[in-house]
Amino acid sequence: MIRKRLPLILSEMRTGISCTAWALVACATLLASPSSATTIIVDNNNGNNVPGDTFFFTGTWASATTTTGGLFYGNDFLTHRGSQGSATAKWQPTIAAAGYHEVFVRHTTGSSRTTAAQFIVDYDGGSQTVLVNQSTNGGQWISIGTFLFAAGTAGAVRLNPDTGALIFTVADAAKWESAPLPTPTKVSTWGKLKSFYR
């Protein structure tokens, strides 16, 4: 019994992760090194997207190419004025393999830009709303969090524009960058050793 148990205990001591005989498969997944980094960018212009990565929109959006508020991604960006009624935008990537990705969005700035663009991240397990101030930090990738995504096209970033009559909301591009697994919580092995050899 001790011979069978010892390699498992040594593994726990090296990694700080508790592995049990009935959970070796799950533990092996946690201990595996993350896959090589991948980056996916979905533009508001589908002509710039690889097959499988798609931008959708509803309502009225106008194409713009001004650069005074920062450089946009691709050929142009879209703007929506609140007085133009309801509208939505959605960036949908094709995720090759399930894993964690940090999500970024991009916009240009302007005096009439919304200070609370409502981005909704659809991830594996739910959705989360993140507000982005589009009156600052134009022409940059803005991180809106790291989330777990399943393989396929179930994940997405959605945008609900500001409803203020004279307020403009920008839809430009979204980016997914693969991220390492969250750091597992370490557990004490000394207590396990004492109780095992007691």
C-alpha positions in Angstrom: 0.0 0.0 0.0 2.8 2.4 0.9 4.6 1.7 -2.4 1.5 2.5 -4.4 0.8 5.6 -2.4 4.4 7.1 -2.3 4.6 8.4 -5.9 1.3 10.2 -5.4 2.5 11.8 -2.2 5.8 12.9 -3.9 3.8 14.4 -6.7 1.7 16.4 -4.2 4.9 17.6 -2.5 6.4 18.8 -5.8 3.4 20.5 -7.2 1.3 21.6 -4.2 -1.7 20.1 -5.9 -3.7 17.4 -4.2 -4.0 14.3 -6.4 -6.1 11.3 -5.5 -6.2 7.9 -7.2 -9.8 8.5 -8.3 -9.0 11.9 -9.9 -5.8 11.2 -11.8 -7.2 12.2 -15.1 -8.5 15.6 -13.8 -5.2 16.2 -12.1 -3.2 15.4 -15.2 -5.1 18.0 -17.0 -4.3 20.7 -14.3 -0.6 19.8 -14.3 -0.2 19.8 -18.1 1.6 22.8 -19.5 -0.7 25.3 -21.4 -0.9 25.0 -25.2 1.0 27.5 -27.3 -0.5 31.0 -27.4 -3.1 31.8 -30.0 -4.7 35.2 -30.9 -8.0 35.7 -32.6 -9.1 39.1 -33.9 -12.7 39.6 -35.2 -13.1 42.9 -37.0 -16.3 44.9 -37.7 -15.5 44.3 -41.4 -16.0 40.6 -42.2 -13.8 40.9 -45.2 -10.9 41.1 -42.7 -11.9 38.0 -40.8 -10.9 34.4 -41.4 -13.6 32.0 -42.2 -15.5 31.0 -39.0 -14.9 34.4 -37.3 -17.9 36.6 -37.8 -19.2 40.1 -36.9 -23.0 40.6 -36.7 -25.0 43.8 -36.2 -28.5 45.0 -36.1 -29.9 48.6 -36.3 -28.2 51.6 -37.8 -24.4 51.9 -37.8 -22.3 54.3 -39.9 -18.8 53.5 -41.2 -16.1 55.9 -40.3 -12.4 56.2 -40.9 -11.3 59.3 -38.9 -8.1 58.8 -36.9 -8.2 61.8 -34.6 -9.4 59.6 -31.8 -6.8 57.0 -32.3 -6.1 54.3 -34.9 -8.9 51.8 -35.6 -8.3 48.2 -36.6 -8.8 47.2 -40.2 -10.4 49.4 -42.8 -12.9 51.3 -40.7 -15.0 51.3 -37.5 -18.7 51.7 -36.9 -20.6 54.3 -34.9 -24.2 54.4 -33.6 -25.9 57.5 -32.3 -28.4 56.9 -29.5 -31.2 58.8 -31.3 -31.1 56.2 -34.1 -32.9 53.7 -32.1 -32.1 50.2 -30.9 -29.0 48.4 -32.2 -26.6 45.6 -31.3 -23.1 44.4 -32.4 -21.6 41.0 -31.9 -18.1 39.5 -32.5 -18.1 35.7 -32.6 -14.8 33.8 -32.9 -14.2 30.1 -33.6 -12.3 28.7 -30.7 -10.1 25.8 -31.8 -9.7 24.3 -28.3 -11.4 24.9 -25.0 -9.4 27.1 -22.6 -9.0 30.4 -21.0 -8.7 33.6 -23.1 -8.2 37.2 -22.2 -10.6 39.4 -24.1 -9.9 42.8 -25.5 -12.0 45.4 -27.4 -10.9 48.5 -29.4 -12.5 51.9 -30.1 -11.6 55.4 -31.1 -12.3 58.4 -28.9 -14.3 61.6 -29.4 -16.0 64.3 -27.3 -19.4 62.7 -27.9 -18.4 59.1 -27.2 -20.2 57.1 -24.5 -18.5 56.7 -21.2 -20.3 53.4 -20.5 -20.3 51.2 -23.6 -22.0 47.9 -22.5 -20.0 44.9 -23.6 -21.3 41.4 -22.7 -18.9 38.5 -22.8 -20.6 35.1 -23.4 -18.2 32.5 -22.0 -18.4 28.8 -21.1 -20.7 28.9 -18.0 -22.5 32.2 -18.4 -22.1 35.9 -19.4 -20.6 39.0 -17.9 -21.3 42.7 -18.6 -18.3 45.1 -18.6 -18.6 48.8 -19.1 -15.9 50.6 -21.2 -15.3 54.3 -21.3 -15.0 55.1 -25.0 -14.1 58.8 -24.4 -10.5 57.8 -23.5 -7.8 55.4 -24.5 -8.6 55.4 -28.2 -6.6 53.2 -30.6 -5.7 50.7 -27.9 -6.7 47.2 -27.0 -8.7 47.4 -23.8 -8.8 44.2 -21.6 -12.3 43.4 -20.4 -11.3 40.2 -18.5 -10.2 36.6 -18.8 -12.8 33.9 -19.3 -13.1 30.2 -20.1 -14.3 29.4 -23.6 -15.5 26.1 -25.0 -14.3 25.0 -28.4 -16.5 26.2 -31.3 -18.6 29.3 -31.8 -20.6 29.4 -28.5 -18.5 32.3 -27.1 -18.9 35.9 -28.2 -18.6 39.6 -27.3 -21.8 41.6 -27.6 -22.3 45.4 -27.5 -25.4 47.3 -26.5 -25.0 51.0 -27.5 -25.6 53.9 -25.2 -29.2 55.2 -25.6 -28.4 58.8 -25.0 -29.8 60.8 -28.0 -26.5 62.6 -28.8 -24.1 59.9 -27.6 -22.1 57.8 -30.0 -21.0 54.2 -29.4 -18.1 52.7 -31.4 -17.9 49.1 -32.7 -14.5 48.3 -34.0 -12.8 45.0 -33.2 -12.5 42.3 -30.5 -9.5 40.1 -29.6 -9.1 36.8 -27.8 -5.6 35.9 -26.5 -5.0 32.4 -25.0 -4.2 32.7 -21.3 -2.6 30.3 -18.8 -4.8 28.2 -16.5 -5.6 30.0 -13.2 -3.1 29.1 -10.5 -4.4 26.2 -8.4 -4.8 26.7 -4.7 -1.9 25.0 -2.9 -2.7 22.6 -0.1 -0.6 21.4 2.8 1.0 18.0 2.3 2.6 17.7 5.8 -0.8 17.0 7.4 -1.4 14.3 4.8 2.0 12.7 5.5 1.4 12.7 9.3 -2.0 11.2 9.0 -0.8 8.5 6.5 2.2 7.3 8.6 0.4 7.6 11.9 
